[in-house]
Amino acid sequence: MKCRRSSGSRGAKLRGPHAEAPSQAAEPKAGTAAAAAIPSASSRPGSNLQLDARTEGPVHHTGTLTIGLTGSVIGNVYATTIVLEGEVIGDLHASQALRVGASGRVTGDMYTPRVAIARGAQLRGNISMPMPQTPTSDLNERAVDALLSGSQRA
């Protein structure tokens, strides 16, 4: 059985009742039902992945992961950027940013350097934001001190 769709549609094709399961070597395309069906789906760095189905187990992604309104994850989520509109029962680990929409529900801890939470979101857990790392400086400490103090000696 196949889904009827237009050529411009981004939806996934449905498999028939006797279709084979996807092989472990094949990676699902971002934003497809196959990607939502595989809990540890990971794809190319910097790509976008949207989950709109129930997923159990950890989810690892190297780009932007969006958990849609109808999406739910039971397990830990790891991604560069996480956008949450659905529900997560588990910890969220975003290496760059985490955005929780008004319909988002989190039961677990969140680890990210940047976070945005919309009014109406439901959170049960802690938010941990790592301290910003100071970049190593190639500046001459004496010259900087002299400049800041206003003296002319360096």
Secondary structure, DSSP 8 states (H G I E B T S, - for coil): ------TT--------TT-----SSS---TTSHHHHH-TT---STT-EEEE-SEEES-EE-SSEEEE-TT-EEES-EEEEEEEESSEEES-EEEEEEEEE-TT-EEES-EE-SSEEE-TT-EEES-EE----------S-HHHHHHHHHT-S--
